[in-house]
Amino acid sequence: MRRLTASGYNVIAAPRREGDELRHAVCGVGQDLLKFRAFDLSEIDAIPAFVRAQREAFGAIFGLVNSDAGIGHEGLLATMYDSDIEALVRLNCCRQLF
């Protein structure tokens, strides 16, 4: 994020919640270049609308940096519920934003 904003790019950070590190980065760079928008990537069906909203608010999207998006569950795959397995696969393996 720092390299992109230092080069003059606008960056939208979209974690589930704003953590201390992101808050510190936004303060250091400024809200004009680094914006925080909460989003849960496990809501696969909501991704297209989220991306459209960001394009409408900030203009064309030139790239995607996918960092730390994923989920995990403790235990054995054989003892997990099908819905948990599906959520793991959908988010960790098959994400597509565009």
Contact map, one row per residue, 1 for C-alpha under 8 A:
11111000001000000000000000000000000000000000000000000000000000000000000000000000000000000000000000
11111100000000000000000010001000000000000000000000000000000000000000000000000000000000000000000000
11111110000000000000000000000000000000000000000000000000000000000000000000000000000000000000000000
11111111111000000000000000000000000000000000000000000000000000000000000000000000000000000000000000
11111111111000000000000000001000110000000000000000000000000000000000000000000000000000000000000000
01111111100000000000000000000000000000000000000000000000000000000000000000000000000000000000000000
00111111100000000000000000000000000000000000000000000000000000000000000000000000000000000000000000
00011111110000000000000000000000100000000000000000000000000000000000000000000000000000000000000000
00011111111000000000000000000000100000000000000000000000000000000000000000000000000000000000000000
00011001111100000000000000000001111000000000000000000000000000000000000000000000000000000000000000
10011000111110000000000000000000111000000000000000000000000000000000000000000000000000000000000000
00000000011111000000000000000000011110000000000000000000000000000000000000000000000000000000000000
00000000001111100000000000000000011111000000000000000000000000000000000000000000000000000000000000
00000000000111111000000000000000000111110000000000000000000000000000000000000000000000000000000000
00000000000011111100000000000000000111110000000000000000000000000000100000000000000000000000000000
00000000000001111100000000000000000001111000000000000000000000000000000000000000000000000000000000
00000000000001111110000000000000000001100000000000000000000000000000000000000000000000000000000000
00000000000000111111011000000000000101000000000000000000000000000000000000000000000000000000000000
00000000000000001111111000000000000000000000000000000000000000000000000000000000000000000000000000
00000000000000000111111100000000000000000000000000000000000000000000000000000000000000000000000000
00000000000000000011111110000000000000000000000000000000000000000000000000000000000000000000000000
00000000000000000111111111000000000000000000000000000000000000000000000000000000000000000000000000
00000000000000000111111111100000000000000000000000000000000000000000000000000000000000000000000000
00000000000000000001111111110000000000000000000000000000000000000000000000000000000000000000000000
01000000000000000000111111111100000000000000000000000000000000000000000000000000000000000000000000
00000000000000000000011111111110011100000000000000000000000000000000000000000000000000000000000000
00000000000000000000001111111110000000000000000000000000000000000000000000000000000000000000000000
00000000000000000000000111111100000000000000000000000000000000000000000000000000000000000000000000
01001000000000000000000011111110110000000000000000000000000000000000000000000000000000000000000000
00000000000000000000000011111111110000000000000000000000000000000000000000000000000000000000000000
00000000000000000000000001101111111000000000000000000000000000000000000000000000000000000000000000
00000000010000000000000000000111111000000000000000000000000000000000000000000000000000000000000000
00001001111000000000000000001111111000000000000000000000000000000000000000000000000000000000000000
00001000011110000000000001001111111100000000000000000000000000000000000000000000000000000000000000
00000000011110000000000001000011111110000000000000000000000000000000000000000000000000000000000000
00000000000111100100000001000000011111000000000000000000000000000000000000000000000000000000000000
00000000000111100000000000000000001111100000000000000000000000000000000000000000000000000000000000
00000000000011111100000000000000000111110000000000000000000000000000000000000000000000000000000000
00000000000001111000000000000000000011111000000001000000000000000000000000000000000000000000000000
00000000000001110000000000000000000001111110000000000000000000000000000000000000000000000000000000
00000000000000010000000000000000000000111111001000000000000000000000100000000000000000000010000000
00000000000000000000000000000000000000011111000000000000000000000000000000000000000000100110000000
00000000000000000000000000000000000000011111111000000000000000000000000000000000000000000000000000
00000000000000000000000000000000000000001111111000000000000000000000000000000000000000000110001000
00000000000000000000000000000000000000000011111100000000000000000000000000000000000000000000000000
00000000000000000000000000000000000000000011111111000000000000000000000000000000000000000000000000
00000000000000000000000000000000000000001011111111100000000000000000000000000000000000000000000010
00000000000000000000000000000000000000000000111111110000000000000000000000000000000000000000000011
00000000000000000000000000000000000000000000011111111000000000000000000000000000000000000000000000
00000000000000000000000000000000000000100000011111111100000000000000000000000000000000000000000000
00000000000000000000000000000000000000000000001111111110000000000000000000000000000000000000000010
00000000000000000000000000000000000000000000000111111111000000000000000000000000000000000000000000
00000000000000000000000000000000000000000000000011111111100000000000000000000000000000000000000000
00000000000000000000000000000000000000000000000001111111111000000000000000000000000000000000000000
00000000000000000000000000000000000000000000000000111111111110000000000000000000000000000000000000
00000000000000000000000000000000000000000000000000011111111000000000000000000000000000000000000000
00000000000000000000000000000000000000000000000000001111111000000000000000000000000000000000000000
00000000000000000000000000000000000000000000000000000111111100000000000000000000000000000000000000
00000000000000000000000000000000000000000000000000000111111110000000000000000000000000000000000000
00000000000000000000000000000000000000000000000000000010011111000000000000000000000000000000000000
00000000000000000000000000000000000000000000000000000010001111110000000000000000000000000000000000
00000000000000000000000000000000000000000000000000000000000111110000000000000000000000000000000000
00000000000000000000000000000000000000000000000000000000000011111000000000000000000000000000000000
00000000000000000000000000000000000000000000000000000000000011111100000000000000000000000000000000
00000000000000000000000000000000000000000000000000000000000000111110000000000000000000000000000000
00000000000000000000000000000000000000000000000000000000000000011111100000000000000000000000000000
00000000000000000000000000000000000000000000000000000000000000001111100000000000000000000000000000
00000000000000000000000000000000000000000000000000000000000000000111110000000000000000000000000000
00000000000000100000000000000000000000001000000000000000000000000111111000000000000000000011000000
00000000000000000000000000000000000000000000000000000000000000000001111100000000000000010011000000
00000000000000000000000000000000000000000000000000000000000000000000111110000000000000010011000000
00000000000000000000000000000000000000000000000000000000000000000000011111000000000000010000000000
00000000000000000000000000000000000000000000000000000000000000000000001111100000000100000000000000
00000000000000000000000000000000000000000000000000000000000000000000000111110000000000000000000000
00000000000000000000000000000000000000000000000000000000000000000000000011111011000000000000000000
00000000000000000000000000000000000000000000000000000000000000000000000001111111000000000000000000
00000000000000000000000000000000000000000000000000000000000000000000000000111111000010000000000000
00000000000000000000000000000000000000000000000000000000000000000000000000011111000000000000000000
00000000000000000000000000000000000000000000000000000000000000000000000000111111100000000000000000
00000000000000000000000000000000000000000000000000000000000000000000000000111111110110000000000000
00000000000000000000000000000000000000000000000000000000000000000000000000000011111110000000000000
00000000000000000000000000000000000000000000000000000000000000000000000000000001111111000000000000
00000000000000000000000000000000000000000000000000000000000000000000000000000000111111100000000000
00000000000000000000000000000000000000000000000000000000000000000000000010000001111111110000000000
00000000000000000000000000000000000000000000000000000000000000000000000000001001111111111000000000
00000000000000000000000000000000000000000000000000000000000000000000000000000000011111111100000000
00000000000000000000000000000000000000000100000000000000000000000000000000000000001111111110000000
00000000000000000000000000000000000000000000000000000000000000000000011100000000000111111111100000
00000000000000000000000000000000000000000000000000000000000000000000000000000000000011111111110000
00000000000000000000000000000000000000000101000000000000000000000000000000000000000001111111111000
00000000000000000000000000000000000000001101000000000000000000000000111000000000000000111111111000
00000000000000000000000000000000000000000000000000000000000000000000111000000000000000011111111000
00000000000000000000000000000000000000000000000000000000000000000000000000000000000000011111111000
00000000000000000000000000000000000000000000000000000000000000000000000000000000000000001111111100
00000000000000000000000000000000000000000001000000000000000000000000000000000000000000000111111110
00000000000000000000000000000000000000000000000000000000000000000000000000000000000000000000011111
00000000000000000000000000000000000000000000001100100000000000000000000000000000000000000000001111
00000000000000000000000000000000000000000000000100000000000000000000000000000000000000000000000111
